[in-house]
Amino acid sequence: MGDQLYLERFVWFDNEARRERFPNANKLGDHFEIAPKTAQRSIDHFRDRLQAPLEYDQSHKGYYYTDPTFQLPVIRISEEELLALLISRKLITEASAGSLADELGSVSARLGSLLSANLPGRARPEDAFSFRWKNISLTDPLTFKIVTSALLQGKLLTFCYNTPAAIDCTTRTVEPHHMVNYMGNWHLIAF
């Protein structure tokens, strides 16, 4: 069995346990279409080999974490992948992504420290890249969050639209399809 399949099982099981949904071998087996015995071996591996602090709760018929601060072991990722993530984060930050950029700040710091530990140079990776845009228009963080959420969740958006010539706005409902940052401004492509 490939590591990717194991990883998917661990991530799903970890998420269910964190949400206190008391996952068990049957639920894991049903979700991944595997035999309950195979699922139980995955849980045993998760608990015994990865040292996940799991206990079985008889009343809920599932597992829970005895230590909620437990984190899955760090996934090995290449230097090139770390660098790509770091540059992407910098690009999003400097392209006025609102609250998304703020949330990615801590990720950037972690990526930078991971890269620093493995690179011989003196430059701090998070400071090594920047982007310059003409005429950046700052995006309202709440608007950006609402629009990206609708886009990713496949929900319709209704808003008040002002044309350049009209004084009054018209109500429009759109189906979001894509967002593009063109010359420092975010645009929604929608039907």
N, C-alpha and C positions, 0 to 999 in steps of 0.2 A: 504494500500500500504506500502511496506517495506521501511525502511530508505535508504537501498542500492539503490533502484530505484530512489528515490528522489535525492540522492547524485549524481548518474550518470547524471541525468538531469541538476543539478546545475553545475557540473563540465563542461559538454558539453556547456551549455549556457554561462558560464563564459568565456570559451576558445573562443567561437565564438565572444562574445562581445569585448574581448581583441584584437582580430585580426581584429576588425572593419568590421565584416561581417554582422552586423545588424540583429541578429537573431530575430525571432518573433514566435508567437504561431503556425503558420502553419509549419515553418521549424522545430521547436521543435517537433511538432506532427508527422511530416513525419519521422524524424530521429528515434523517439522512438515508432512509430506506436501506437500513442494515439490520441484521439479526440482533435481537436483544443481547445475546451472549457477546457478539462483537462490540456492541455498544458498551456493555459492562467492562470489557477488557480496556476500552478507551478510557472509561472513567477511572478504572484502577491505575492505568498508566498516568493519567492526569494527576491523580492523588499521590501515587507512590513514586513515580519517576520525576515528575515536575514539582513535587512537594506542595500541591495545592491543599490548603487546610479545609478539606471537605469532611462533613459528617452527615450521616443519613438520619433524617427525621422520620421516625415511624408514623407519627400522626399525619404528616403531610405526604408521606410516601415519596420522598425525594431528598436531594442533597441541598446543603446550605454551607456557606463559609463560616468557619469558626473565627476567622480573622478577616474582617472586611477590607483591610488594607492590602491584602495579597494582590500582587500584579502578575500577569502572565510573564514568563521570561522574555527578555528582549529578543525580537526576531532579528536574525542576522540579515543585514542589508548592505549592499556594496557601497563603496565610496562614491561611485558615480550616481547611484540612486539617492544617497544622502544629499549630494550636491544638487541634483535636479530638484529635490523637495525644497531645499534651502532657497534656491534661486526662484522657484515658483512662489514661495512665501514672500520673498522680497518683492517680486513683481506685483503680487496681489496687494501688498501693503502700499506700495508706491502708486498703485493705480486707483487709490481711493476706494477700497472695498468696504469701508465703514467698519461695522462691528466684526465682520469676518477677519479683517486684518488684525484687529485687537486680539481676537481669540487665537490667532496663529502666532502671536508674539512669543508665548511660552514654548510653543513647538519649535520655533526658530532657535531659541536659546538652547534647547536640548539638542537639536540637530547640530548647531554650531559646536557644542561641547563634544558631541560624538565625533565630529569631523576633526576638531582640534586634537583630540586624543590620538588620532591616526595619521595626522599630517605632520611632516617635518618642518614646515615653514613657520614663520612668526606671525603672519597675518591671521587675524581672527576671521574665520569663515563668514560669520554673519555681517561683518563690515567690509568684506572683500568685493561685494557686488552691489550695484545700484542702477536705477533706471531714471532717465530724464524724459519728461513729457512736456509737450507744449500745451499751454492752456488747460491745466487740470481743473476740472470742476469737482469740488468735493461732493461726495454722495451722502445724502442723509442716511445715517446708519439704520434707522427703523425702516425706511423705505427699501433700502437694499436688502435687509433681512426678509421683509415681507415678499418682495419680488423673487428673491432666490428660493425661498421656501415654496412659493407657488410653483415655480419652475421645476424644482426637484420632486415635488409631490404630485405634479400633474393636476394642479387645481387652477380654476379660472380666477382672473383678477378683474375687479371692477374698480374704476377710478374716475375722477373728474379730469377731463382732457381739455386743455386750452390750446387752440390753434394760434399761430402768431398774429393773425388778423382779428380774431374774435375777442370780445371782452368777456362774454359769458362762457362757462365751460359746459361741455356735454358729457353725459355719463357714458362710459364705454366699458364693455366686458370683453376681455381677450383671453385667448388660450396661449400661455407662454411656451415658446419653443427653444429659445437660445438667448444668451446674453453675450454681448461683445463690448470690449473696451476699445473704442476707436479714438485715437489721439487724446487719451486721458479722460474720456467721457463714457459712462456706461450707457448702453442702448439695449432695449429689450426688443427682440424679434418675436412677434406674436401674430396669431391669426385672430 
